[in-house]
Amino acid sequence: MMAAADPVQPFGRRGLCPALSAPMRTGDGFLSRIAFEADIAPRDMVALCHLAERHGNGLIDITARGSLQFRGLTLESACVLEKDVLALDLRLREGLAVETSPLAGRDDAEIADGRFLAEDIRKEAERLILHEKLAAKMSVVIDGGGRVSMGDLLADIRLKAVSLDDRTFWRLLVGGPESRALSAGLVETDAAAGAVLSLLVHLAGKGPLARGRDLDRAAIKAVCGDRLLDRVIVHDATAASTPWGLMTTGKDGFALGIAPAFGQIRACDLSDLCERAGMLGITSLRPAPNHSLLFFGASSACEALLDTARASGFITTDGDARSSIAVCPGAPGCASAFLPTHELAAFASEQCAPLLDGSFTLHISGCGKGCAHPAPSLLTLSGTADGLAFSISGRAGDVPDGVLPFQHQRTALSRLARLYEKEHKPGETAATLFARLGKQAIGAALRQDDR
Ligand code: SF4
């Protein structure tokens, strides 16, 4: 197998957009990534799709963070792609990644609009040229709450809005997805951007290997000082998910949330959808977290586009079994993969549809790195040199609960579906059922032990 993700840098380590100017070697050629800081017009996405076909293999990924990836490039075509993408003059991310919900500022369910904090952090980080000193993958997430879940995104530093006594505060967290981050305390809105910047400056001083997860409570307190409030933090348990289908945005706006199955789509299919969106009068769109796409326009236009998207095989509703599966590109797209993950995911979404009820995420990973779902999952299947490892309530890369021969992978999923069919009680979610059955019963079904 080839080495994984070997970066090449035709234009130096950092260009206008680091990932675009530093394509990565993968199993199907080089890969370039762009991230958007504003909506784009449907015609812009059509143009990007044409570039994906002209310079790559015509496959586009929408990543878990809502970036766009062009696959199957050569080193030469990646350079031309960069030039052509920049010529479109879109608002692409430059420097440090400071991410907010794509619905921020137009989401009636949000606690606070995080864009202003993000802008302050971006501007000051740029002035201090922090991105040149920080780890290349350093990321800051400003989560104002609302319909789009940002909790699963890895963040070195995270601000999460909470409402206490009718006022907005921000929880400061470092490292990991939100569920595994170190919660450092609360900050006032006025002090929030400054606290994040102080931590970034602190990390920059430690060099390009330092990450948010390296910070402990004492270091954060020393850096942030009085900006960390002496208040009990009430855990914010509001759960957000990806907003599929039609939704209102703000006072008069309307939006449609859809996703290609398993985060990947042929450029020609995406281009067709965006051309249709343009014809319907949809004015803008935005790739969004959880491999999704948000289109903005009049309600009638969004409704008509929903029909087209549904007929074209996009995920358009909560109940779609495919949206309960987190899957990485796998083989042949990634050189580290031990299995074609999308094939297994497609099989699982059909065979195990009743148990993929949204109560848990089935994680299918091409190898132990677990790119698609860094957090533990009720069931993780990952490729290894010895076969398909399964982990119950663990991560890809954890010591597995068992390893199946590759030729048994489909039968194992079929048996899991039968276990669900036999044992599940009316009204019980799959997550509750599996918790009730316990590891042993699930493992026995996957291992195909006769019981
Ligand atoms: S988890 Fe998937 S995408 Fe990540 S390195 Fe492994 S095979 Fe490649």
Boltz pocket constraint, residues with backbone or C-beta under 6 A from the ligand:
constraints:
  - pocket:
      binder: B
      contacts: [[A, 4], [A, 328], [A, 329], [A, 330], [A, 331], [A, 334], [A, 335], [A, 336], [A, 337], [A, 338], [A, 365], [A, 366], [A, 367], [A, 368], [A, 369], [A, 370], [A, 371], [A, 372]]
      max_distance: 6.0
